[in-house]
């Protein structure tokens, strides 16, 4: 009697919330730094929106993606209007250099967007791991489109 081999069944990968959120943040941060690099005439550099100094977009000593409204609340963590390039000193040591950041936000977006972001910060959506996968996909696509525009 011949034994019939059963085909191997692929296991469905279980998504871990913290892992998918970190991956989403990584791609979002790359998108923000690439987006903001368009405004700097020096290749591979990005201006800090609060102190104005140029920093590398990627690598050692690179610029960071700093939030206008601090905290890592899910409702505004991945909102492009709430996140811009900041150097380590302004983002971390000066806790976002909030007064200069607010001046930038008012000039760039106006008071209505700031009011909307403050309202969104009070919301508390509950994201699942698959929601973070969707965010990853969204910003991967946006990053690819941005890179394609830059290479034209």
N, C-alpha and C positions, 0 to 999 in steps of 0.2 A: 504494500500500500504506500503510495507516494504522498508526502506531506506537501501541502500547498502553503506557500509563503504568503502571509497576509501583508498587504502594503502598509508601509509605515504611515501613521497618521500624524500630521504636523500639529504640534501643540499651539494653541492660540496664546500669543504673548500677553501676559497680564500687564496692564499699564499701571505704573506707580505714580501717584499724584505728584509727589515732590520731584521725581525725576522729570516728568513731562513739563512741570512748571519751570524747572531750571533750563530745560532745552528751549522752551518758549522764550524765556528771558534772554538767553544767549543769542538767539536769532534776532530778537527785537532790538537788543543792544547793538548788534552789527548793523542793522538797518538804520537806526538813529544816527550812528557815527558816520555811516556812508552817506546818508541824506545830508547831514550837516557839513560834510567834507566838500560838497559842491560850492559852498560859499567861501572857500579858502583858495586863493590863487596858487599857494604852494602845494605841489603834488604830495599826496599822502598825509597832509596835515589838516587839522581842524582847529578852529578858533573856539576857545572857551567862551560861552555866551555871557559869563558874568565878569571875568577879568580881561577878556579879549586877547589873551596870549595864545599863540599857535602851539599845538601838541600833535604828536603822531596819532593817526586815527586808530592804528592797531599796533600791537607789540608792546615792548617794555616801555613804561612811562607814558602809555597812551591815554587819551581822553576817556572819560566815562560818560555813561548815559545817566544824567542827573534829573531828578524829578522836581518840578515846581512845587507841587503839594507833596510833602514828604510822607514817608510811610509806604508800606508795601501792600496797600489795600487793593484787592482784586478788581474793584470797579474802575480804577484809573491806572493801574500798574502798566497796562499795555495801551494807554491812550497816547497817541503820537503828539498831541498838543501839550501834554503834561511832561514831556521828556525831551531834553536837549543835551548837547555836548557840554560837559563841564570838566575842568581839570580836577585832579584828586584833591588839591588844596581847597578849591571852592566847594566841591561837592561834599567832602568828608570833614576836613579840618574846620571850614567855615560854615558847616551845616547847611550847604546849599547857597550860601551868600544870598539870602532870601530877598533883601531889599533890592539888590541889583537884578536878581532874577525877576522880581515883580515888575520892575521898570521895563525889562525886555519883553515880558508877557503882555503888558499893557500896550506897548508900541507895536508888537507883532500881531496880537489877537484881539485886543480891546477888552473892556470890562465884562462884556456879556459871556465870553468864553471862560474867563476866570470864574465868574459866578456859576456857570454850568459845571466846571470842574469841581468847584467846592461842593455843589449839590451832589454830583456823582460820587464824591468821596464819602458821603453819608450813606450811600447804598451798600448793601452787603450781599452781592450775588454769590452763590455757592457753585464754584466750578468743579467739574469732574475732570479726571485725567484726559478724557477724550476731548474736552473743551480746550485744553492746553495744546493738544495735538492739532486742533483746528487753528489755533492762534499761530502755531509754528508754521503750518502750511500757508496761512495768509501772509505772514511776514517773509517767508522764503520766496513766495511769488513776488511780493513787492520789492524785495531786495534784488531779485533777478531782473525785474523791469527797470529798476533804478540803474543797475550796472549796465544794462543794454543801452539806456539813454546816455550814460556817461561815455560809452565806447563809440558812440556815433560820430 
